[in-house]
């Protein structure tokens, strides 16, 4: 497991941070035609999102391109893999809100 994922998991232990992150990811999933992920704990949520994205990659789901566009995943965030690139980019997006 990547260091970035461990960092995100650690930060998601705070309920308000987890809620914000879950809402951000679910918003982009839903706008791309994927079902929202209903999990009440950070670990379960991340596992479900990783499984959803892994299945989409395996199936070459065309909605995946729309999801990465909406999440604004840049190539530099893909160096640790497609799924981690998405999770990290969503994390970067909520960090801005948390600082306000």
VMD Tcl script that builds the backbone (N, CA, C; Angstrom):
set m [mol new atoms 300]
animate dup $m
set s [atomselect $m all]
$s set {name element resname resid chain x y z} {
  {N N UNK 1 A 0.839 -1.179 0.000}
  {CA C UNK 1 A 0.000 0.000 0.000}
  {C C UNK 1 A 0.885 1.244 0.000}
  {N N UNK 2 A 0.468 2.208 -0.725}
  {CA C UNK 2 A 1.311 3.390 -0.874}
  {C C UNK 2 A 1.285 4.266 0.384}
  {N N UNK 3 A 2.324 5.031 0.505}
  {CA C UNK 3 A 2.434 5.965 1.619}
  {C C UNK 3 A 1.295 6.985 1.572}
  {N N UNK 4 A 0.927 7.424 0.375}
  {CA C UNK 4 A -0.145 8.406 0.239}
  {C C UNK 4 A -1.475 7.856 0.751}
  {N N UNK 5 A -1.754 6.595 0.446}
  {CA C UNK 5 A -3.003 5.995 0.905}
  {C C UNK 5 A -3.021 5.895 2.424}
  {N N UNK 6 A -1.913 5.551 3.015}
  {CA C UNK 6 A -1.826 5.494 4.479}
  {C C UNK 6 A -2.057 6.874 5.084}
  {N N UNK 7 A -1.497 7.900 4.466}
  {CA C UNK 7 A -1.678 9.271 4.936}
  {C C UNK 7 A -3.154 9.669 4.859}
  {N N UNK 8 A -3.789 9.365 3.741}
  {CA C UNK 8 A -5.207 9.689 3.578}
  {C C UNK 8 A -6.041 8.941 4.615}
  {N N UNK 9 A -5.784 7.657 4.789}
  {CA C UNK 9 A -6.528 6.865 5.782}
  {C C UNK 9 A -6.398 7.469 7.171}
  {N N UNK 10 A -5.203 7.884 7.515}
  {CA C UNK 10 A -4.974 8.474 8.830}
  {C C UNK 10 A -5.794 9.750 9.009}
  {N N UNK 11 A -5.799 10.604 8.014}
  {CA C UNK 11 A -6.527 11.874 8.095}
  {C C UNK 11 A -8.043 11.669 8.107}
  {N N UNK 12 A -8.511 10.583 7.481}
  {CA C UNK 12 A -9.950 10.325 7.408}
  {C C UNK 12 A -10.533 9.832 8.729}
  {N N UNK 13 A -9.712 9.609 9.728}
  {CA C UNK 13 A -10.225 9.173 11.025}
  {C C UNK 13 A -11.032 10.272 11.709}
  {N N UNK 14 A -10.826 11.504 11.293}
  {CA C UNK 14 A -11.641 12.619 11.803}
  {C C UNK 14 A -12.934 12.649 11.004}
  {N N UNK 15 A -14.057 12.572 11.715}
  {CA C UNK 15 A -15.355 12.387 11.068}
  {C C UNK 15 A -15.684 13.464 10.030}
  {N N UNK 16 A -15.451 14.722 10.358}
  {CA C UNK 16 A -15.806 15.775 9.397}
  {C C UNK 16 A -14.934 15.704 8.136}
  {N N UNK 17 A -13.690 15.286 8.287}
  {CA C UNK 17 A -12.806 15.133 7.127}
  {C C UNK 17 A -13.288 13.962 6.269}
  {N N UNK 18 A -13.635 12.864 6.913}
  {CA C UNK 18 A -14.153 11.700 6.192}
  {C C UNK 18 A -15.434 12.047 5.445}
  {N N UNK 19 A -16.340 12.759 6.094}
  {CA C UNK 19 A -17.606 13.133 5.445}
  {C C UNK 19 A -17.358 13.990 4.202}
  {N N UNK 20 A -16.483 14.943 4.322}
  {CA C UNK 20 A -16.158 15.818 3.195}
  {C C UNK 20 A -15.533 15.029 2.046}
  {N N UNK 21 A -14.598 14.143 2.356}
  {CA C UNK 21 A -13.923 13.325 1.343}
  {C C UNK 21 A -14.906 12.369 0.673}
  {N N UNK 22 A -15.741 11.710 1.473}
  {CA C UNK 22 A -16.740 10.785 0.935}
  {C C UNK 22 A -17.709 11.518 0.009}
  {N N UNK 23 A -18.152 12.698 0.420}
  {CA C UNK 23 A -19.068 13.477 -0.416}
  {C C UNK 23 A -18.417 13.893 -1.730}
  {N N UNK 24 A -17.150 14.296 -1.676}
  {CA C UNK 24 A -16.426 14.710 -2.883}
  {C C UNK 24 A -16.302 13.552 -3.864}
  {N N UNK 25 A -15.888 12.397 -3.380}
  {CA C UNK 25 A -15.737 11.234 -4.255}
  {C C UNK 25 A -17.080 10.796 -4.805}
  {N N UNK 26 A -18.098 10.717 -3.937}
  {CA C UNK 26 A -19.413 10.281 -4.405}
  {C C UNK 26 A -20.017 11.241 -5.422}
  {N N UNK 27 A -19.750 12.533 -5.273}
  {CA C UNK 27 A -20.238 13.509 -6.245}
  {C C UNK 27 A -19.656 13.217 -7.624}
  {N N UNK 28 A -18.346 12.983 -7.682}
  {CA C UNK 28 A -17.711 12.698 -8.972}
  {C C UNK 28 A -18.117 11.329 -9.509}
  {N N UNK 29 A -18.285 10.344 -8.629}
  {CA C UNK 29 A -18.745 9.029 -9.083}
  {C C UNK 29 A -20.135 9.136 -9.704}
  {N N UNK 30 A -21.028 9.797 -8.998}
  {CA C UNK 30 A -22.411 9.920 -9.465}
  {C C UNK 30 A -22.504 10.705 -10.776}
  {N N UNK 31 A -21.757 11.779 -10.879}
  {CA C UNK 31 A -21.767 12.586 -12.105}
  {C C UNK 31 A -21.204 11.816 -13.295}
  {N N UNK 32 A -20.417 10.775 -13.019}
  {CA C UNK 32 A -19.841 9.960 -14.093}
  {C C UNK 32 A -20.669 8.723 -14.404}
  {N N UNK 33 A -21.771 8.543 -13.688}
  {CA C UNK 33 A -22.634 7.408 -13.954}
  {C C UNK 33 A -22.368 6.192 -13.092}
  {N N UNK 34 A -21.531 6.327 -12.094}
  {CA C UNK 34 A -21.252 5.233 -11.164}
  {C C UNK 34 A -22.159 5.363 -9.949}
  {N N UNK 35 A -22.397 4.249 -9.256}
  {CA C UNK 35 A -23.187 4.344 -8.022}
  {C C UNK 35 A -22.355 4.985 -6.909}
  {N N UNK 36 A -23.035 5.659 -5.994}
  {CA C UNK 36 A -22.328 6.213 -4.850}
  {C C UNK 36 A -21.933 5.064 -3.927}
  {N N UNK 37 A -20.886 5.280 -3.169}
  {CA C UNK 37 A -20.383 4.258 -2.247}
  {C C UNK 37 A -20.904 4.588 -0.855}
  {N N UNK 38 A -21.705 3.692 -0.312}
  {CA C UNK 38 A -22.308 3.882 1.006}
  {C C UNK 38 A -21.541 3.076 2.043}
  {N N UNK 39 A -20.565 3.672 2.649}
  {CA C UNK 39 A -19.804 3.028 3.719}
  {C C UNK 39 A -19.648 4.023 4.853}
  {N N UNK 40 A -19.733 3.520 6.076}
  {CA C UNK 40 A -19.698 4.392 7.241}
  {C C UNK 40 A -18.326 4.545 7.880}
  {N N UNK 41 A -17.362 3.751 7.426}
  {CA C UNK 41 A -16.014 3.875 7.998}
  {C C UNK 41 A -15.026 4.187 6.874}
  {N N UNK 42 A -13.979 4.916 7.175}
  {CA C UNK 42 A -12.993 5.253 6.149}
  {C C UNK 42 A -12.384 4.033 5.461}
  {N N UNK 43 A -12.037 3.011 6.237}
  {CA C UNK 43 A -11.418 1.817 5.637}
  {C C UNK 43 A -12.370 1.114 4.674}
  {N N UNK 44 A -13.615 0.924 5.105}
  {CA C UNK 44 A -14.609 0.277 4.236}
  {C C UNK 44 A -14.870 1.116 2.987}
  {N N UNK 45 A -14.948 2.419 3.178}
  {CA C UNK 45 A -15.198 3.315 2.049}
  {C C UNK 45 A -14.078 3.232 1.019}
  {N N UNK 46 A -12.842 3.349 1.485}
  {CA C UNK 46 A -11.706 3.300 0.558}
  {C C UNK 46 A -11.627 1.948 -0.147}
  {N N UNK 47 A -11.851 0.871 0.593}
  {CA C UNK 47 A -11.836 -0.458 -0.029}
  {C C UNK 47 A -12.905 -0.574 -1.111}
  {N N UNK 48 A -14.095 -0.045 -0.837}
  {CA C UNK 48 A -15.189 -0.100 -1.814}
  {C C UNK 48 A -14.874 0.723 -3.057}
  {N N UNK 49 A -14.324 1.913 -2.857}
  {CA C UNK 49 A -13.968 2.766 -4.001}
  {C C UNK 49 A -12.861 2.107 -4.824}
  {N N UNK 50 A -11.866 1.558 -4.159}
  {CA C UNK 50 A -10.765 0.887 -4.859}
  {C C UNK 50 A -11.305 -0.292 -5.658}
  {N N UNK 51 A -12.214 -1.057 -5.077}
  {CA C UNK 51 A -12.790 -2.197 -5.781}
  {C C UNK 51 A -13.613 -1.742 -6.985}
  {N N UNK 52 A -14.411 -0.685 -6.800}
  {CA C UNK 52 A -15.221 -0.150 -7.892}
  {C C UNK 52 A -14.345 0.299 -9.060}
  {N N UNK 53 A -13.289 1.040 -8.751}
  {CA C UNK 53 A -12.394 1.532 -9.797}
  {C C UNK 53 A -11.601 0.408 -10.440}
  {N N UNK 54 A -11.169 -0.544 -9.645}
  {CA C UNK 54 A -10.423 -1.686 -10.190}
  {C C UNK 54 A -11.294 -2.496 -11.150}
  {N N UNK 55 A -12.555 -2.706 -10.776}
  {CA C UNK 55 A -13.485 -3.416 -11.661}
  {C C UNK 55 A -13.708 -2.628 -12.957}
  {N N UNK 56 A -13.825 -1.306 -12.831}
  {CA C UNK 56 A -14.037 -0.469 -14.015}
  {C C UNK 56 A -12.827 -0.522 -14.945}
  {N N UNK 57 A -11.638 -0.527 -14.369}
  {CA C UNK 57 A -10.417 -0.620 -15.179}
  {C C UNK 57 A -10.362 -1.971 -15.875}
  {N N UNK 58 A -10.655 -3.024 -15.131}
  {CA C UNK 58 A -10.614 -4.375 -15.690}
  {C C UNK 58 A -11.615 -4.533 -16.835}
  {N N UNK 59 A -12.783 -3.895 -16.689}
  {CA C UNK 59 A -13.828 -3.985 -17.713}
  {C C UNK 59 A -13.667 -2.945 -18.817}
  {N N UNK 60 A -12.635 -2.108 -18.737}
  {CA C UNK 60 A -12.420 -1.007 -19.690}
  {C C UNK 60 A -13.675 -0.143 -19.825}
  {N N UNK 61 A -14.249 0.195 -18.689}
  {CA C UNK 61 A -15.482 0.982 -18.650}
  {C C UNK 61 A -15.237 2.379 -19.220}
  {N N UNK 62 A -16.007 2.782 -20.246}
  {CA C UNK 62 A -15.804 4.104 -20.846}
  {C C UNK 62 A -16.155 5.257 -19.901}
  {N N UNK 63 A -16.946 4.999 -18.851}
  {CA C UNK 63 A -17.283 6.060 -17.895}
  {C C UNK 63 A -16.064 6.487 -17.085}
  {N N UNK 64 A -15.047 5.640 -17.064}
  {CA C UNK 64 A -13.847 5.934 -16.295}
  {C C UNK 64 A -13.166 7.220 -16.774}
  {N N UNK 65 A -13.150 7.423 -18.073}
  {CA C UNK 65 A -12.527 8.637 -18.621}
  {C C UNK 65 A -13.263 9.881 -18.126}
  {N N UNK 66 A -14.584 9.828 -18.087}
  {CA C UNK 66 A -15.376 10.957 -17.590}
  {C C UNK 66 A -15.082 11.205 -16.112}
  {N N UNK 67 A -14.949 10.130 -15.350}
  {CA C UNK 67 A -14.657 10.267 -13.925}
  {C C UNK 67 A -13.323 10.973 -13.703}
  {N N UNK 68 A -12.302 10.573 -14.431}
  {CA C UNK 68 A -10.992 11.196 -14.261}
  {C C UNK 68 A -10.986 12.639 -14.750}
  {N N UNK 69 A -11.803 12.928 -15.755}
  {CA C UNK 69 A -11.933 14.310 -16.219}
  {C C UNK 69 A -12.577 15.169 -15.127}
  {N N UNK 70 A -13.673 14.679 -14.552}
  {CA C UNK 70 A -14.372 15.446 -13.513}
  {C C UNK 70 A -13.508 15.632 -12.276}
  {N N UNK 71 A -12.736 14.618 -11.948}
  {CA C UNK 71 A -11.870 14.704 -10.765}
  {C C UNK 71 A -10.613 15.515 -11.049}
  {N N UNK 72 A -10.398 15.862 -12.318}
  {CA C UNK 72 A -9.225 16.638 -12.716}
  {C C UNK 72 A -7.926 15.915 -12.357}
  {N N UNK 73 A -7.908 14.607 -12.625}
  {CA C UNK 73 A -6.708 13.810 -12.352}
  {C C UNK 73 A -5.668 14.143 -13.416}
  {N N UNK 74 A -4.517 14.609 -12.965}
  {CA C UNK 74 A -3.452 14.979 -13.882}
  {C C UNK 74 A -2.427 13.860 -13.979}
  {N N UNK 75 A -1.676 13.860 -15.053}
  {CA C UNK 75 A -0.700 12.782 -15.266}
  {C C UNK 75 A 0.276 12.629 -14.118}
  {N N UNK 76 A 0.677 13.727 -13.532}
  {CA C UNK 76 A 1.649 13.634 -12.438}
  {C C UNK 76 A 1.072 12.888 -11.237}
  {N N UNK 77 A -0.263 12.856 -11.106}
  {CA C UNK 77 A -0.884 12.114 -10.013}
  {C C UNK 77 A -1.042 10.638 -10.341}
  {N N UNK 78 A -0.744 10.246 -11.565}
  {CA C UNK 78 A -0.907 8.855 -11.968}
  {C C UNK 78 A 0.367 8.030 -11.786}
  {N N UNK 79 A 1.414 8.653 -11.271}
  {CA C UNK 79 A 2.679 7.928 -11.145}
  {C C UNK 79 A 2.578 6.742 -10.185}
  {N N UNK 80 A 1.619 6.766 -9.262}
  {CA C UNK 80 A 1.437 5.642 -8.338}
  {C C UNK 80 A 0.282 4.748 -8.752}
  {N N UNK 81 A -0.213 4.925 -9.963}
  {CA C UNK 81 A -1.310 4.101 -10.446}
  {C C UNK 81 A -2.578 4.908 -10.643}
  {N N UNK 82 A -3.452 4.382 -11.432}
  {CA C UNK 82 A -4.673 5.095 -11.790}
  {C C UNK 82 A -5.588 5.291 -10.585}
  {N N UNK 83 A -5.806 4.244 -9.813}
  {CA C UNK 83 A -6.699 4.344 -8.655}
  {C C UNK 83 A -6.131 5.307 -7.623}
  {N N UNK 84 A -4.861 5.174 -7.314}
  {CA C UNK 84 A -4.235 6.056 -6.332}
  {C C UNK 84 A -4.220 7.494 -6.835}
  {N N UNK 85 A -4.053 7.680 -8.137}
  {CA C UNK 85 A -4.105 9.023 -8.713}
  {C C UNK 85 A -5.440 9.684 -8.455}
  {N N UNK 86 A -6.512 8.917 -8.606}
  {CA C UNK 86 A -7.856 9.440 -8.349}
  {C C UNK 86 A -8.040 9.758 -6.870}
  {N N UNK 87 A -7.701 8.821 -5.986}
  {CA C UNK 87 A -7.881 9.041 -4.547}
  {C C UNK 87 A -7.068 10.239 -4.069}
  {N N UNK 88 A -5.848 10.375 -4.580}
  {CA C UNK 88 A -4.997 11.483 -4.162}
  {C C UNK 88 A -5.542 12.821 -4.670}
  {N N UNK 89 A -5.992 12.850 -5.908}
  {CA C UNK 89 A -6.512 14.108 -6.461}
  {C C UNK 89 A -7.757 14.560 -5.705}
  {N N UNK 90 A -8.619 13.628 -5.346}
  {CA C UNK 90 A -9.800 13.979 -4.551}
  {C C UNK 90 A -9.371 14.517 -3.188}
  {N N UNK 91 A -8.312 13.943 -2.626}
  {CA C UNK 91 A -7.784 14.414 -1.350}
  {C C UNK 91 A -7.279 15.844 -1.471}
  {N N UNK 92 A -6.564 16.127 -2.531}
  {CA C UNK 92 A -6.042 17.481 -2.752}
  {C C UNK 92 A -7.197 18.476 -2.841}
  {N N UNK 93 A -8.278 18.092 -3.491}
  {CA C UNK 93 A -9.425 18.990 -3.640}
  {C C UNK 93 A -10.065 19.338 -2.301}
  {N N UNK 94 A -10.186 18.383 -1.384}
  {CA C UNK 94 A -10.825 18.716 -0.105}
  {C C UNK 94 A -9.872 19.435 0.842}
  {N N UNK 95 A -8.578 19.255 0.666}
  {CA C UNK 95 A -7.629 19.961 1.526}
  {C C UNK 95 A -7.816 21.467 1.398}
  {N N UNK 96 A -8.113 21.935 0.207}
  {CA C UNK 96 A -8.351 23.362 -0.004}
  {C C UNK 96 A -9.545 23.821 0.835}
  {N N UNK 97 A -10.616 23.032 0.826}
  {CA C UNK 97 A -11.806 23.397 1.614}
  {C C UNK 97 A -11.533 23.360 3.114}
  {N N UNK 98 A -10.718 22.417 3.543}
  {CA C UNK 98 A -10.431 22.299 4.968}
  {C C UNK 98 A -9.632 23.485 5.490}
  {N N UNK 99 A -8.893 24.124 4.638}
  {CA C UNK 99 A -8.063 25.267 5.063}
  {C C UNK 99 A -8.845 26.567 5.123}
  {N N UNK 100 A -10.035 26.586 4.564}
  {CA C UNK 100 A -10.810 27.824 4.552}
  {C C UNK 100 A -11.483 28.081 5.885}
}
mol reanalyze $m
mol bondsrecalc $m
mol representation Tube
mol addrep $m
